[in-house]
Amino acid sequence: MSLGQNFPSTLAAAQRGDEEALTLLYRAFQPRILGYLLAQEPKDGEDLASEVWVDIGAGLHRFEGTQSDLLCWIFTIARRRLIDHRRTRVRRRTDPVVVEALALPSDQFDPARSLEHAEALACLSQLPREWAEIVLLRVVGGLDSAEVAAITGRKPGTVRVIQKRALERLAEILSADREQAVTK
């Protein structure tokens, strides 16, 4: 969802604390944030998304820029929360989640496509974490390569190369899976 030409007025109202404007921002960006975080951390994605919105609320009054700039800023916050969460988890050692236990919220995804989403997550889990993150930011986040580069601290060309390699590897994985299914 894009706020289009209404973005500047919606942002200004949200920065003043207008509840309706904040709701519009939430509805515009929450599905992408939640999709990105759930794909990265299925167990804790919703909690992380809540923390992201707390950070957005705390810093929104200082934000200046376009809707694209806001999206980059939001995903930078989400990525940093994700990194902090992973650092904390490493220190506190928890049980890993098996792919079969991944659950996607029914209000965010079409139930008829839930098997596809589970398969996509299983495939993404076979990629290096950095590659999967770039694919998720591009596809789920809807960001362009320059925006992903700004968020991840890479050059846009590097993002495009990693994305190309990741998609090629995903195609190989899916092809191998289909061949196995045919031989069974």
C-alpha positions as a Markdown table, in Angstrom:
| # | Residue | x | y | z |
|---|---|---|---|---|
| 1 | Met | 0.0 | 0.0 | 0.0 |
| 2 | Ser | 1.3 | 3.4 | -0.9 |
| 3 | Leu | 0.2 | 6.7 | 0.5 |
| 4 | Gly | 1.0 | 8.5 | -2.7 |
| 5 | Gln | 0.4 | 12.2 | -2.8 |
| 6 | Asn | -1.1 | 12.1 | 0.7 |
| 7 | Phe | 2.2 | 11.1 | 2.2 |
| 8 | Pro | 3.5 | 14.5 | 3.2 |
| 9 | Ser | 0.3 | 15.5 | 5.0 |
| 10 | Thr | -0.1 | 12.0 | 6.5 |
| 11 | Leu | 3.5 | 12.1 | 7.8 |
| 12 | Ala | 3.1 | 15.6 | 9.2 |
| 13 | Ala | -0.1 | 14.6 | 11.0 |
| 14 | Ala | 1.5 | 11.4 | 12.4 |
| 15 | Gln | 4.4 | 13.4 | 13.7 |
| 16 | Arg | 1.9 | 15.6 | 15.6 |
| 17 | Gly | 0.5 | 12.4 | 17.1 |
| 18 | Asp | -2.7 | 12.2 | 15.0 |
| 19 | Glu | -4.2 | 8.7 | 15.6 |
| 20 | Glu | -5.7 | 8.4 | 12.1 |
| 21 | Ala | -2.4 | 9.3 | 10.4 |
| 22 | Leu | -0.5 | 6.8 | 12.6 |
| 23 | Thr | -3.1 | 4.2 | 11.7 |
| 24 | Leu | -2.6 | 4.9 | 8.0 |
| 25 | Leu | 1.2 | 4.5 | 8.3 |
| 26 | Tyr | 0.8 | 1.3 | 10.3 |
| 27 | Arg | -1.6 | -0.2 | 7.7 |
| 28 | Ala | 0.8 | 0.8 | 4.9 |
| 29 | Phe | 4.0 | -0.7 | 6.3 |
| 30 | Gln | 3.1 | -3.3 | 8.9 |
| 31 | Pro | 2.4 | -6.2 | 6.5 |
| 32 | Arg | 5.9 | -5.7 | 4.9 |
| 33 | Ile | 7.6 | -5.4 | 8.2 |
| 34 | Leu | 5.9 | -8.4 | 9.7 |
| 35 | Gly | 6.5 | -10.5 | 6.6 |
| 36 | Tyr | 10.2 | -9.7 | 6.6 |
| 37 | Leu | 10.6 | -10.4 | 10.3 |
| 38 | Leu | 8.5 | -13.6 | 10.3 |
| 39 | Ala | 10.5 | -15.0 | 7.4 |
| 40 | Gln | 13.7 | -14.3 | 9.4 |
| 41 | Glu | 12.5 | -15.2 | 12.9 |
| 42 | Pro | 9.2 | -17.1 | 12.7 |
| 43 | Lys | 8.9 | -17.5 | 16.5 |
| 44 | Asp | 9.6 | -13.9 | 17.4 |
| 45 | Gly | 8.7 | -11.9 | 14.3 |
| 46 | Glu | 5.5 | -10.4 | 15.8 |
| 47 | Asp | 7.3 | -9.3 | 18.9 |
| 48 | Leu | 10.1 | -7.8 | 16.9 |
| 49 | Ala | 7.6 | -6.0 | 14.7 |
| 50 | Ser | 6.1 | -4.5 | 17.9 |
| 51 | Glu | 9.5 | -3.3 | 19.0 |
| 52 | Val | 10.0 | -1.8 | 15.6 |
| 53 | Trp | 6.8 | 0.2 | 15.9 |
| 54 | Val | 7.9 | 1.4 | 19.4 |
| 55 | Asp | 11.1 | 2.7 | 17.8 |
| 56 | Ile | 9.2 | 4.3 | 15.0 |
| 57 | Gly | 7.0 | 6.1 | 17.4 |
| 58 | Ala | 10.0 | 7.3 | 19.4 |
| 59 | Gly | 11.8 | 8.7 | 16.4 |
| 60 | Leu | 9.0 | 9.7 | 13.9 |
| 61 | His | 9.0 | 13.3 | 15.0 |
| 62 | Arg | 12.6 | 13.7 | 13.9 |
| 63 | Phe | 12.1 | 12.0 | 10.5 |
| 64 | Glu | 12.4 | 14.0 | 7.3 |
| 65 | Gly | 12.1 | 12.6 | 3.8 |
| 66 | Thr | 10.0 | 10.9 | 1.2 |
| 67 | Gln | 7.9 | 7.8 | 1.5 |
| 68 | Ser | 10.8 | 5.8 | 0.1 |
| 69 | Asp | 13.1 | 7.3 | 2.7 |
| 70 | Leu | 10.6 | 6.3 | 5.4 |
| 71 | Leu | 10.4 | 2.8 | 4.2 |
| 72 | Cys | 14.2 | 2.5 | 4.2 |
| 73 | Trp | 14.3 | 4.0 | 7.7 |
| 74 | Ile | 11.7 | 1.6 | 8.9 |
| 75 | Phe | 13.5 | -1.5 | 7.5 |
| 76 | Thr | 16.8 | -0.2 | 8.9 |
| 77 | Ile | 15.1 | -0.2 | 12.3 |
| 78 | Ala | 13.6 | -3.7 | 11.7 |
| 79 | Arg | 17.0 | -5.1 | 10.6 |
| 80 | Arg | 18.8 | -3.6 | 13.6 |
| 81 | Arg | 16.1 | -5.1 | 15.9 |
| 82 | Leu | 16.6 | -8.5 | 14.2 |
| 83 | Ile | 20.4 | -8.3 | 14.6 |
| 84 | Asp | 20.0 | -7.3 | 18.3 |
| 85 | His | 17.6 | -10.2 | 18.8 |
| 86 | Arg | 20.0 | -12.7 | 17.3 |
| 87 | Arg | 22.9 | -11.4 | 19.4 |
| 88 | Thr | 20.7 | -11.9 | 22.5 |
| 89 | Arg | 19.6 | -15.3 | 21.4 |
| 90 | Val | 23.2 | -16.5 | 20.9 |
| 91 | Arg | 24.1 | -15.4 | 24.4 |
| 92 | Arg | 21.0 | -17.1 | 25.8 |
| 93 | Arg | 21.0 | -20.3 | 23.7 |
| 94 | Thr | 17.5 | -21.4 | 22.8 |
| 95 | Asp | 16.1 | -24.4 | 20.9 |
| 96 | Pro | 16.2 | -24.0 | 17.1 |
| 97 | Val | 12.9 | -24.0 | 15.2 |
| 98 | Val | 12.5 | -26.8 | 12.7 |
| 99 | Val | 11.1 | -25.8 | 9.3 |
| 100 | Glu | 8.0 | -27.9 | 9.8 |
| 101 | Ala | 7.1 | -25.9 | 12.9 |
| 102 | Leu | 6.9 | -22.6 | 11.0 |
| 103 | Ala | 3.5 | -21.1 | 11.2 |
| 104 | Leu | 2.4 | -18.1 | 9.2 |
| 105 | Pro | -0.4 | -15.9 | 10.5 |
| 106 | Ser | -3.6 | -16.4 | 8.6 |
| 107 | Asp | -4.5 | -12.7 | 8.6 |
| 108 | Gln | -1.3 | -11.9 | 6.7 |
| 109 | Phe | -1.3 | -14.6 | 4.1 |
| 110 | Asp | -3.8 | -16.5 | 2.0 |
| 111 | Pro | -4.4 | -19.9 | 3.7 |
| 112 | Ala | -4.6 | -21.6 | 0.3 |
| 113 | Arg | -1.0 | -20.4 | -0.3 |
| 114 | Ser | 0.4 | -21.4 | 3.1 |
| 115 | Leu | 2.1 | -24.5 | 1.7 |
| 116 | Glu | 3.8 | -22.3 | -0.9 |
| 117 | His | 5.0 | -20.0 | 1.9 |
| 118 | Ala | 6.3 | -22.9 | 4.0 |
| 119 | Glu | 8.1 | -24.3 | 1.0 |
| 120 | Ala | 9.6 | -20.8 | 0.2 |
| 121 | Leu | 10.8 | -20.4 | 3.8 |
| 122 | Ala | 12.3 | -23.9 | 3.6 |
| 123 | Cys | 14.2 | -22.9 | 0.5 |
| 124 | Leu | 15.3 | -19.6 | 1.9 |
| 125 | Ser | 16.7 | -21.4 | 5.0 |
| 126 | Gln | 19.0 | -23.2 | 2.6 |
| 127 | Leu | 20.6 | -20.0 | 1.5 |
| 128 | Pro | 23.3 | -18.1 | 3.4 |
| 129 | Arg | 21.6 | -15.7 | 5.8 |
| 130 | Glu | 22.9 | -12.6 | 4.1 |
| 131 | Trp | 21.5 | -13.8 | 0.7 |
| 132 | Ala | 18.1 | -14.7 | 2.2 |
| 133 | Glu | 17.9 | -11.3 | 3.9 |
| 134 | Ile | 18.5 | -9.5 | 0.6 |
| 135 | Val | 15.8 | -11.5 | -1.2 |
| 136 | Leu | 13.4 | -10.8 | 1.7 |
| 137 | Leu | 14.1 | -7.1 | 1.7 |
| 138 | Arg | 13.6 | -6.9 | -2.1 |
| 139 | Val | 10.6 | -9.2 | -2.4 |
| 140 | Val | 8.7 | -8.8 | 0.9 |
| 141 | Gly | 9.9 | -5.3 | 1.7 |
| 142 | Gly | 9.4 | -4.1 | -1.8 |
| 143 | Leu | 12.7 | -2.2 | -1.7 |
| 144 | Asp | 14.9 | -1.4 | -4.6 |
| 145 | Ser | 18.6 | -2.4 | -4.7 |
| 146 | Ala | 19.8 | 1.1 | -3.7 |
| 147 | Glu | 17.5 | 1.0 | -0.6 |
| 148 | Val | 18.5 | -2.5 | 0.3 |
| 149 | Ala | 22.2 | -1.4 | -0.1 |
| 150 | Ala | 21.6 | 1.6 | 2.3 |
| 151 | Ile | 20.0 | -0.7 | 4.9 |
| 152 | Thr | 22.6 | -3.5 | 4.7 |
| 153 | Gly | 25.7 | -1.3 | 4.3 |
| 154 | Arg | 26.5 | -2.7 | 0.9 |
| 155 | Lys | 26.8 | -1.2 | -2.6 |
| 156 | Pro | 23.8 | -1.4 | -4.9 |
| 157 | Gly | 25.8 | -3.5 | -7.4 |
| 158 | Thr | 26.7 | -5.9 | -4.6 |
| 159 | Val | 23.0 | -6.2 | -3.7 |
| 160 | Arg | 22.1 | -7.0 | -7.3 |
| 161 | Val | 24.8 | -9.6 | -7.6 |
| 162 | Ile | 23.8 | -11.3 | -4.3 |
| 163 | Gln | 20.2 | -11.2 | -5.3 |
| 164 | Lys | 21.0 | -12.8 | -8.7 |
| 165 | Arg | 23.0 | -15.6 | -7.0 |
| 166 | Ala | 20.4 | -16.2 | -4.4 |
| 167 | Leu | 17.6 | -16.5 | -7.0 |
| 168 | Glu | 19.8 | -18.8 | -9.1 |
| 169 | Arg | 20.4 | -21.0 | -6.1 |
| 170 | Leu | 16.7 | -21.0 | -5.2 |
| 171 | Ala | 15.9 | -22.1 | -8.8 |
| 172 | Glu | 18.4 | -25.0 | -8.3 |
| 173 | Ile | 16.9 | -26.0 | -5.0 |
| 174 | Leu | 13.3 | -25.9 | -6.4 |
| 175 | Ser | 14.4 | -27.9 | -9.5 |
| 176 | Ala | 16.1 | -30.5 | -7.3 |
| 177 | Asp | 13.0 | -30.7 | -5.1 |
| 178 | Arg | 10.7 | -31.2 | -8.1 |
| 179 | Glu | 13.0 | -33.9 | -9.5 |
| 180 | Gln | 12.8 | -35.7 | -6.2 |
| 181 | Ala | 9.1 | -35.5 | -6.1 |
| 182 | Val | 8.8 | -36.9 | -9.6 |
| 183 | Thr | 11.1 | -39.9 | -8.8 |
| 184 | Lys | 9.0 | -40.8 | -5.7 |
